[in-house]
């Protein structure tokens, strides 16, 4: 049970890491798009 819980924790941590890694560029792109649209007045 202990090893199972530890494995679950590690897997969960890795998935969170991946999610953050994928979310950062899209969040930055979204902010850039918002900034551009505010500049052009759209």
KOLDO-741235 format. One record per atom (N, C-alpha, C, O, CB): residue in one letter; x, y, z. Coordinates in Angstrom, 3 decimals. Glycine has a CB too. Layout:
N
(a (X Y Z))
...
% end
This chain:
42
(x (0.837 -1.210 0.000))
(x (0.000 0.000 0.000))
(x (0.872 1.261 0.000))
(x (0.568 2.234 -0.690))
(x (-0.947 0.006 1.230))
(x (1.943 1.232 0.771))
(x (2.810 2.405 0.878))
(x (3.466 2.704 -0.468))
(x (3.510 3.853 -0.908))
(x (3.885 2.189 1.963))
(x (3.979 1.646 -1.118))
(x (4.645 1.853 -2.409))
(x (3.640 2.329 -3.450))
(x (3.967 3.147 -4.309))
(x (5.334 0.553 -2.885))
(x (2.413 1.812 -3.371))
(x (1.373 2.205 -4.313))
(x (1.068 3.691 -4.161))
(x (0.946 4.411 -5.152))
(x (0.097 1.367 -4.099))
(x (0.946 4.142 -2.923))
(x (0.660 5.554 -2.664))
(x (1.812 6.425 -3.158))
(x (1.589 7.487 -3.740))
(x (0.414 5.794 -1.156))
(x (3.034 5.975 -2.925))
(x (4.209 6.737 -3.358))
(x (4.238 6.843 -4.881))
(x (4.527 7.904 -5.434))
(x (5.511 6.079 -2.840))
(x (3.938 5.735 -5.549))
(x (3.920 5.737 -7.016))
(x (2.859 6.704 -7.527))
(x (3.096 7.458 -8.470))
(x (3.659 4.313 -7.564))
(x (1.688 6.674 -6.898))
(x (0.599 7.567 -7.295))
(x (1.019 9.021 -7.148))
(x (0.731 9.849 -8.012))
(x (-0.659 7.290 -6.460))
(x (1.703 9.329 -6.045))
(x (2.171 10.696 -5.792))
(x (3.137 11.142 -6.884))
(x (3.030 12.251 -7.408))
(x (2.850 10.791 -4.410))
(x (4.089 10.259 -7.222))
(x (5.098 10.592 -8.236))
(x (4.436 10.813 -9.588))
(x (4.742 11.782 -10.284))
(x (6.161 9.475 -8.340))
(x (3.531 9.918 -9.960))
(x (2.837 10.037 -11.243))
(x (2.037 11.334 -11.288))
(x (2.044 12.044 -12.293))
(x (1.910 8.824 -11.478))
(x (1.345 11.635 -10.188))
(x (0.535 12.850 -10.119))
(x (1.418 14.092 -10.258))
(x (1.065 15.042 -10.958))
(x (-0.253 12.899 -8.793))
(x (2.563 14.073 -9.586))
(x (3.494 15.203 -9.655))
(x (3.985 15.395 -11.083))
(x (4.082 16.522 -11.569))
(x (4.691 14.986 -8.702))
(x (4.296 14.277 -11.756))
(x (4.776 14.358 -13.137))
(x (3.695 14.929 -14.049))
(x (3.981 15.749 -14.922))
(x (5.215 12.970 -13.638))
(x (2.448 14.492 -13.845))
(x (1.356 14.985 -14.676))
(x (1.145 16.472 -14.458))
(x (0.896 17.213 -15.410))
(x (0.067 14.221 -14.381))
(x (1.244 16.921 -13.193))
(x (1.080 18.339 -12.885))
(x (2.170 19.139 -13.577))
(x (1.919 20.215 -14.120))
(x (1.114 18.582 -11.358))
(x (3.392 18.598 -13.553))
(x (4.529 19.245 -14.201))
(x (4.254 19.406 -15.695))
(x (4.465 20.474 -16.268))
(x (5.826 18.432 -13.971))
(x (3.778 18.323 -16.312))
(x (3.473 18.346 -17.740))
(x (2.381 19.361 -18.045))
(x (2.481 20.132 -18.999))
(x (3.050 16.956 -18.222))
(x (1.336 19.350 -17.219))
(x (0.222 20.269 -17.435))
(x (0.702 21.713 -17.373))
(x (0.322 22.533 -18.208))
(x (-0.886 20.031 -16.396))
(x (1.537 22.023 -16.386))
(x (2.066 23.379 -16.236))
(x (2.922 23.739 -17.443))
(x (2.835 24.848 -17.971))
(x (2.889 23.507 -14.934))
(x (3.747 22.791 -17.873))
(x (4.635 23.034 -19.015))
(x (3.829 23.355 -20.264))
(x (4.212 24.217 -21.055))
(x (5.538 21.816 -19.267))
(x (2.703 22.651 -20.440))
(x (1.887 22.880 -21.629))
(x (1.038 24.141 -21.501))
(x (0.747 24.800 -22.499))
(x (0.991 21.679 -21.887))
(x (0.643 24.475 -20.279))
(x (-0.238 25.624 -20.075))
(x (0.496 26.947 -20.214))
(x (-0.087 27.928 -20.677))
(x (-0.885 25.545 -18.715))
(x (1.766 26.993 -19.820))
(x (2.501 28.256 -19.838))
(x (2.573 28.907 -21.218))
(x (2.243 30.087 -21.343))
(x (3.887 28.032 -19.328))
(x (2.997 28.177 -22.267))
(x (3.075 28.818 -23.584))
(x (1.721 29.294 -24.093))
(x (1.634 30.368 -24.688))
(x (3.676 27.862 -24.584))
(x (0.672 28.524 -23.874))
(x (-0.642 28.925 -24.361))
(x (-1.146 30.137 -23.583))
(x (-1.813 31.002 -24.151))
(x (-1.642 27.759 -24.248))
(x (-0.834 30.208 -22.297))
(x (-1.232 31.361 -21.493))
(x (-0.501 32.610 -21.977))
(x (-1.083 33.693 -22.045))
(x (-0.942 31.111 -19.993))
(x (0.773 32.452 -22.312))
(x (1.547 33.586 -22.807))
(x (1.031 34.035 -24.165))
(x (0.936 35.233 -24.432))
(x (3.034 33.225 -22.898))
(x (0.699 33.083 -25.019))
(x (0.169 33.400 -26.340))
(x (-1.162 34.138 -26.201))
(x (-1.435 35.088 -26.934))
(x (-0.006 32.113 -27.183))
(x (-1.987 33.690 -25.252))
(x (-3.290 34.317 -25.012))
(x (-3.109 35.757 -24.561))
(x (-3.816 36.651 -25.028))
(x (-4.090 33.527 -23.960))
(x (-2.147 35.989 -23.639))
(x (-1.876 37.347 -23.163))
(x (-1.372 38.230 -24.304))
(x (-1.769 39.390 -24.420))
(x (-0.848 37.321 -22.018))
(x (-0.499 37.678 -25.140))
(x (0.021 38.441 -26.277))
(x (-1.114 38.819 -27.227))
(x (-1.157 39.939 -27.737))
(x (1.101 37.629 -27.029))
(x (-2.025 37.889 -27.460))
(x (-3.154 38.147 -28.354))
(x (-4.042 39.243 -27.768))
(x (-4.501 40.125 -28.493))
(x (-3.974 36.852 -28.592))
(x (-4.284 39.189 -26.459))
(x (-5.102 40.210 -25.807))
(x (-4.429 41.568 -25.923))
(x (-5.083 42.578 -26.184))
(x (-5.346 39.855 -24.325))
(x (-3.118 41.583 -25.727))
(x (-2.359 42.831 -25.803))
(x (-2.451 43.416 -27.213))
(x (-2.661 44.617 -27.381))
(x (-0.879 42.595 -25.409))
(x (-2.294 42.562 -28.219))
(x (-2.364 43.017 -29.610))
(x (-3.750 43.563 -29.934))
(x (-3.877 44.600 -30.587))
(x (-2.011 41.869 -30.570))
(x (-4.779 42.871 -29.482))
(x (-6.138 43.306 -29.797))
(x (-6.453 44.630 -29.099))
(x (-7.212 45.441 -29.631))
(x (-7.160 42.227 -29.384))
(x (-5.878 44.858 -27.917))
(x (-6.117 46.130 -27.234))
(x (-5.384 47.256 -27.959))
(x (-5.844 48.398 -27.969))
(x (-5.663 46.052 -25.753))
(x (-4.249 46.932 -28.563))
(x (-3.495 47.944 -29.312))
(x (-4.233 48.348 -30.581))
(x (-4.260 49.522 -30.951))
(x (-2.096 47.419 -29.665))
(x (-4.835 47.351 -31.248))
(x (-5.522 47.637 -32.509))
(x (-6.946 48.117 -32.275))
(x (-7.625 48.522 -33.218))
(x (-5.534 46.399 -33.396))
(x (-7.411 48.078 -31.015))
(x (-8.736 48.579 -30.675))
(x (-9.859 47.655 -31.074))
(x (-10.987 48.109 -31.268))
(x (-8.948 49.894 -31.307))
(x (-9.579 46.351 -31.203))
(x (-10.622 45.406 -31.575))
(x (-11.377 44.946 -30.331))
(x (-12.302 44.141 -30.432))
(x (-10.022 44.198 -32.324))
% end
